[in-house]
């Protein structure tokens, strides 16, 4: 009698494929901020992709990232830095192949929270004083404008990347991408970290997101957590440590 081999279900097929790491940058940065982390992951045999983040709102950016993640054949671990943490939290709700979340000095909002809500719960720092507003056309409705924010170039090193070499930080400051101010006010949707394994790297020298805020978000997510003596730009200043942490999550 001819025996028909059992068919693998989708979960079995997924488990046999390599996990891809998708890295999402935050505000005042771009995908190049992950360059050395990508190198560290690929050297370990882990496929990694740093994607461009529009920085318009967590829900819109999350949907765009999710669309790219769904194109990947196999499981994906999403990694978010700073504002990118809010984006991966949203994106994971729209891509069934996401198997884990890694937050690097990032926001991990709960449902109904805005980033401004989270910032307001912990001691204020000097970060807001370094922000510069820009009034730009929306590109959708003629005659309507919206406010985007960047960090003043002369404040970038101190506030964002204090442990990055001066010349490198100067280039980062002059090539930063601004974020829509409204992105800080949008209320988050369902918190995907409640159902997915989560990891959190706390940057103890962070001048953008208070370290106690990072610790609080990590604790409520039940995340596997490490603390690193680094600035908000820890993925640039300590890429080997960040890559090793992400690899442990994979």
C-alpha positions in Angstrom: 0.0 0.0 0.0 1.3 3.4 -0.9 1.9 5.5 2.2 1.4 9.2 2.0 3.8 11.1 4.2 2.2 13.4 6.8 1.9 17.0 5.8 3.7 19.6 7.8 1.5 22.3 9.2 2.4 26.0 8.8 3.9 26.2 12.4 6.3 23.3 11.6 7.3 24.9 8.3 7.9 28.2 10.0 10.1 26.6 12.7 12.4 25.1 10.1 13.2 28.4 8.5 15.9 30.8 9.6 14.7 33.7 11.8 15.2 37.1 10.2 15.9 40.2 12.4 14.2 43.3 11.2 15.7 46.5 12.7 13.6 49.7 13.0 15.2 53.0 13.8 13.7 55.7 15.8 13.4 59.5 15.6 16.4 61.7 14.7 18.2 58.7 13.1 18.0 56.5 10.0 18.6 52.9 9.0 22.4 53.5 8.9 22.3 53.7 12.7 22.1 49.9 12.6 25.0 49.3 10.2 27.4 47.8 12.7 24.6 45.8 14.4 23.7 44.3 11.0 27.3 43.3 10.5 27.5 41.7 14.0 24.3 39.7 13.3 25.3 38.5 9.8 28.7 37.4 11.2 26.7 35.1 13.5 24.8 33.7 10.6 21.6 35.6 11.4 19.8 37.3 8.5 19.2 41.0 9.3 17.5 43.8 7.6 17.4 47.5 8.6 14.3 49.2 7.2 13.5 52.9 6.6 11.0 54.3 9.1 8.9 57.2 7.9 8.5 58.7 11.5 4.9 59.9 10.8 2.9 58.0 13.5 3.3 54.7 15.3 0.2 53.2 13.6 1.0 54.3 10.1 4.7 53.4 10.4 3.8 50.1 12.0 1.5 49.2 9.1 4.3 50.0 6.6 6.8 47.9 8.6 4.3 45.0 8.9 3.8 45.0 5.1 7.5 44.5 4.7 7.7 41.8 7.4 4.9 39.8 5.7 7.0 39.6 2.6 9.7 37.6 4.5 9.4 33.9 4.2 9.9 32.7 7.8 9.9 33.9 11.4 10.9 37.5 12.2 12.2 39.1 15.4 11.4 42.8 15.4 13.9 45.2 17.0 13.0 48.8 17.7 15.2 51.7 18.9 13.6 54.7 20.7 10.4 55.6 18.8 10.9 52.4 16.8 9.8 50.5 19.9 6.3 51.9 19.5 6.4 51.1 15.8 7.3 47.4 16.3 4.7 47.1 19.0 2.1 48.1 16.4 3.6 46.2 13.5 3.6 42.9 15.3 -0.2 43.0 15.4 -0.3 43.0 11.6 2.3 40.4 10.8 1.7 36.8 11.9 5.3 35.7 11.4 6.6 38.0 14.2 7.9 35.7 16.9 9.6 38.1 19.3 10.3 41.7 20.1 13.5 43.5 21.2 13.4 47.0 22.6 16.7 49.0 22.5 16.4 52.1 24.7 12.9 52.2 23.3 9.3 53.0 24.0 7.0 50.0 24.7 3.5 51.6 25.1 0.5 49.8 26.4 -2.9 50.2 24.7 -4.3 53.7 25.0 -0.9 55.3 25.9 0.9 57.9 23.9 4.6 58.5 24.0 4.0 61.8 25.6 2.1 60.0 28.4 5.1 57.8 29.0 7.6 60.7 29.0 5.5 62.6 31.5 5.7 59.8 34.2 9.3 60.2 34.9 11.7 63.0 35.8 12.1 65.6 33.0 15.5 66.0 31.4 17.0 68.6 29.0 16.1 66.7 25.8 13.0 68.8 24.9 15.1 72.0 25.1 17.2 70.8 22.2 14.3 70.2 19.8 13.7 72.4 16.8 10.3 72.6 15.2 9.8 72.8 11.4 6.5 73.7 9.7 6.2 71.5 6.6 3.5 70.9 4.0 1.6 67.7 4.5 1.8 66.7 0.9 -1.8 65.6 0.9 -4.0 68.7 1.2 -2.8 71.9 -0.5 -2.3 74.7 2.0 -2.2 72.5 5.1 1.0 72.2 7.2 2.2 70.1 10.1 5.0 70.4 12.6 8.1 68.1 12.5 10.9 68.0 15.1 14.6 67.6 14.9 17.4 68.0 17.4 19.5 71.2 17.1 22.8 70.3 15.5 24.8 71.9 18.3 22.9 69.8 20.9 22.8 66.5 19.1 26.1 65.1 20.6 25.2 65.8 24.2 21.5 64.9 24.1 21.4 62.0 21.7 24.9 60.4 21.3 27.1 61.5 24.2 29.3 58.4 24.0 29.8 58.5 20.2 33.0 60.1 18.9 32.5 63.8 18.3 33.1 63.7 14.5 30.8 60.8 14.1 28.1 62.4 16.2 28.4 65.6 14.1 27.7 63.6 11.0 24.7 61.9 12.6 23.3 65.2 13.7 23.5 66.6 10.2 22.0 63.6 8.6 19.2 63.0 11.1 15.6 62.4 10.1 12.9 64.6 11.8 9.7 63.1 13.3 6.2 64.4 13.1 5.3 66.1 16.4 1.8 64.5 16.3 3.5 61.0 16.6 4.1 61.7 20.3 0.3 62.3 20.9 -1.1 59.2 19.1 -2.7 56.6 21.5 -1.3 53.1 21.0 -3.3 50.1 19.9 -3.1 46.6 21.5 0.3 45.9 23.1 1.8 43.0 21.2 4.4 42.6 24.0 1.6 41.0 26.1 1.6 37.9 23.9 5.1 37.8 22.4 8.5 37.1 24.1 10.1 40.4 24.7 13.7 41.6 25.4 14.7 45.0 26.6 18.1 46.8 26.6 18.1 49.7 29.1 20.7 52.4 28.3 21.6 53.8 31.7 23.1 57.1 30.3 20.1 57.9 28.1 19.1 61.6 27.9 16.1 61.0 25.7 14.0 58.3 27.4 14.7 58.2 31.2 16.3 54.9 32.2 13.7 54.5 35.0 11.1 54.7 32.3 12.8 52.0 30.3 13.1 49.8 33.4 9.4 50.3 34.1 8.3 49.4 30.6 10.6 46.4 30.6 9.2 45.2 33.9 5.6 45.4 33.0 6.3 43.5 29.7 8.0 40.8 31.7 11.0 41.3 29.3 14.4 39.7 29.5 16.4 42.8 30.4 20.0 43.9 30.5 21.4 47.3 31.4 24.2 48.9 29.4 26.2 52.0 30.3 25.4 53.9 27.1 23.7 56.9 25.6 20.4 56.9 23.7 22.5 56.0 20.6 23.7 52.8 22.2 23.3 50.9 18.9 25.9 53.1 17.4 28.3 53.4 20.4 28.1 49.8 21.5 27.0 47.7 18.4 28.7 44.5 19.5 26.8 44.5 22.8 23.5 45.3 21.0 24.1 42.6 18.4 24.9 40.0 21.0 21.8 40.9 22.9 19.6 40.6 19.8 21.3 37.3 18.9 20.4 35.9 22.4 16.7 36.8 21.7 16.8 35.0 18.3 
